[in-house]
Amino acid sequence: MAAARPSEEISYRVRRLARARRVKVRVDPQHGVEVLLPARAPLRAAAAAVAELAPWIEAQLAELAGARERLAPPGTLPYLDERLLAVPEPGRRRAHRRGGVLLVPSGEDAPAALERWYRRAARAEIAKRVDAAAADAGTPYTSVTIRSQRTRWGSCASGGALSFNWRLLLAPERVLDYVVWHEVCHLRCADHSPAFWALLDTHCPEWRPAAAWLRENGTALVL
């Protein structure tokens, strides 16, 4: 049996869960390697788990890195069907798009600034699509919220409030259009009944390839 790799070589963060009964390790696309510890477990249990699972962790990280590179070459950022050249500028505090170039802060300020920029862009891109889809379907809505859910791409509340994940802007445009139509159709059909799928087929007949793309690549939609 191969020796376990020292956990010091793999960066990870620890989260304690009051109801957890055992140590769990997961590779989160957004937060990297996470160790979920029971409330009373010693920290050394996290290091031991990471060392034991090092080959699996490395394989997961490599798969995620490869998926990201397929979405956008190094040095670029995906934006629907475009690829923006990311250009760091020392002293910059906010990300700013200039044509096909996205000017970003350099250093540790970059991730937060990029997320803020994508959130603003998502509100504009998604709101106009929701307006058009809701008008076409004749289904009014009450609000659109941009969120950062880990596992959900969109939702529709009973009162007509819609929410969408800003990371949809990292996917192809057809995927964003599908998710918008999925939630707009929920304004009329709250469940996933045959009536719902028939409505979605009517308004977004090419939804199946888009849904399949999102299932296969959704974990790579991170900055």
C-alpha positions in Angstrom: 0.0 0.0 0.0 1.3 3.4 -1.0 2.2 5.8 1.9 -0.3 8.6 2.5 0.8 12.0 1.2 1.5 14.6 4.0 -1.6 16.8 4.4 0.6 19.9 4.6 1.1 19.7 0.8 -2.7 20.1 0.2 -4.4 23.4 1.2 -7.7 22.8 2.9 -10.1 24.5 5.2 -12.0 23.1 8.2 -15.7 23.5 8.9 -17.2 22.2 12.1 -20.7 20.8 12.0 -22.7 20.4 15.2 -24.6 17.4 13.9 -21.8 15.7 12.0 -20.9 12.2 13.3 -17.8 11.5 11.2 -15.1 13.3 9.3 -15.9 14.1 5.6 -13.7 15.5 2.9 -15.0 17.2 -0.2 -13.6 19.2 -3.1 -15.9 22.2 -3.5 -15.5 24.0 -6.9 -15.9 27.4 -5.1 -14.0 26.9 -1.9 -11.5 24.2 -2.7 -10.8 21.3 -0.3 -13.0 21.3 2.7 -12.9 19.0 5.7 -16.2 18.7 7.6 -15.5 17.9 11.3 -17.8 16.9 14.1 -17.9 19.6 16.8 -15.7 17.7 19.2 -13.3 16.1 16.8 -9.6 17.2 17.1 -8.0 19.2 14.3 -5.5 16.4 13.7 -8.4 14.3 12.4 -8.7 16.8 9.5 -5.1 16.5 8.6 -5.2 12.7 8.8 -8.3 12.5 6.5 -6.6 14.8 3.9 -3.4 12.8 4.0 -5.3 9.5 3.6 -7.4 10.8 0.7 -4.7 12.7 -1.0 -4.7 10.7 -4.3 -8.5 11.1 -4.6 -8.3 14.9 -3.7 -5.6 15.5 -6.3 -7.6 13.6 -9.0 -10.7 15.8 -8.2 -8.6 19.0 -8.3 -7.1 18.0 -11.6 -10.4 17.2 -13.1 -11.8 20.5 -12.0 -8.8 22.4 -13.4 -9.2 20.6 -16.7 -12.8 21.5 -16.9 -12.1 25.2 -16.2 -9.4 25.3 -18.9 -11.9 23.8 -21.4 -14.3 26.6 -20.6 -11.7 29.4 -21.0 -8.0 29.3 -21.8 -5.6 30.5 -19.0 -5.6 34.3 -18.8 -9.2 34.6 -19.9 -12.6 34.6 -18.3 -15.8 33.1 -19.7 -18.8 35.5 -20.3 -21.7 33.7 -21.9 -20.4 33.0 -25.5 -17.4 35.3 -25.2 -13.9 35.0 -23.7 -12.6 38.1 -22.0 -8.9 38.7 -21.6 -8.2 39.3 -17.9 -5.7 42.1 -17.4 -4.6 42.8 -13.8 -3.8 46.4 -12.9 -2.0 47.4 -9.7 -4.0 49.8 -7.6 -7.4 49.0 -9.3 -10.2 48.4 -6.9 -13.1 47.5 -9.2 -13.3 45.3 -12.3 -14.1 47.1 -15.5 -14.8 45.8 -19.0 -13.3 47.6 -22.0 -14.4 45.8 -25.1 -13.0 42.3 -25.0 -10.7 43.1 -22.0 -11.7 42.9 -18.4 -9.5 45.1 -16.2 -9.2 43.5 -12.8 -7.4 44.3 -9.5 -4.1 42.6 -8.9 -3.4 40.4 -5.9 -5.9 39.2 -3.3 -8.5 41.8 -4.1 -9.2 40.3 -7.5 -11.7 37.4 -6.6 -14.1 39.7 -4.6 -13.9 42.4 -7.3 -14.6 39.9 -10.1 -17.6 38.4 -8.3 -19.1 41.9 -7.8 -18.6 42.7 -11.5 -20.2 39.4 -12.5 -23.1 40.0 -10.1 -23.8 43.4 -11.6 -23.6 42.0 -15.1 -25.8 39.0 -14.2 -28.5 41.4 -13.0 -28.6 43.2 -16.3 -28.3 40.1 -18.5 -30.9 38.1 -16.6 -33.4 40.9 -16.0 -33.8 41.6 -19.7 -34.2 37.9 -20.4 -36.8 37.4 -17.7 -38.8 40.5 -18.9 -38.9 39.1 -22.4 -39.7 35.5 -21.4 -42.4 36.5 -18.9 -44.1 38.8 -21.5 -44.0 36.1 -24.1 -45.4 33.5 -21.7 -48.0 35.9 -20.2 -46.8 35.1 -16.7 -46.0 38.2 -14.5 -43.3 38.0 -11.8 -42.6 40.1 -8.8 -38.8 40.4 -8.5 -35.5 39.0 -9.7 -32.7 38.4 -7.2 -29.1 37.4 -8.1 -27.6 34.9 -5.6 -24.5 32.7 -5.1 -26.0 29.3 -4.3 -23.8 26.3 -4.2 -26.1 23.9 -5.9 -29.0 25.8 -7.3 -29.0 27.7 -10.6 -32.4 29.3 -10.2 -35.6 29.2 -8.2 -39.2 30.5 -8.3 -41.1 31.3 -5.1 -44.8 31.0 -4.8 -45.3 34.8 -4.9 -43.6 35.2 -8.2 -40.1 36.0 -6.9 -37.3 34.6 -9.1 -33.7 34.1 -8.2 -30.7 33.1 -10.3 -27.1 32.2 -9.7 -24.7 34.8 -11.1 -22.3 31.9 -12.2 -24.7 31.3 -15.1 -22.8 34.1 -16.9 -19.8 31.7 -17.0 -21.9 29.2 -19.1 -22.9 29.5 -22.8 -25.7 31.8 -23.5 -28.1 29.0 -24.4 -27.7 27.6 -20.9 -28.6 30.9 -19.3 -31.6 31.1 -21.6 -32.7 27.6 -20.6 -32.5 28.4 -16.9 -34.5 31.6 -17.3 -37.2 29.8 -19.2 -37.2 27.0 -16.7 -38.0 29.4 -13.9 -40.4 31.5 -15.9 -42.4 28.3 -16.7 -42.5 27.7 -13.0 -44.5 30.9 -12.6 -47.4 29.0 -14.2 -46.6 25.4 -13.2 -45.0 25.1 -9.8 -44.1 21.5 -10.0 -42.3 19.3 -12.7 -45.5 17.9 -14.0 -46.1 16.9 -17.6 -47.8 20.3 -18.1 -44.6 22.0 -17.0 -42.4 20.1 -19.4 -44.9 20.7 -22.2 -44.8 24.4 -21.5 -41.0 24.4 -21.4 -40.9 22.5 -24.7 -43.2 25.2 -26.3 -41.1 28.2 -25.2 -37.6 26.6 -25.2 -37.5 23.6 -27.5 -33.7 23.2 -27.3 -33.6 23.0 -23.5 -32.4 19.4 -23.3 -28.9 19.9 -24.6 -28.5 23.0 -22.4 -29.7 21.1 -19.3 -27.2 18.3 -20.2 -24.4 20.8 -20.6 -25.2 22.3 -17.2 -25.2 18.8 -15.5 -21.9 17.9 -17.0 -20.1 21.3 -16.5 -21.8 23.1 -13.7 -19.1 22.3 -11.1 -16.6 24.1 -13.3 -18.5 27.4 -13.3 -16.3 29.1 -10.8 -13.7 31.9 -11.1 
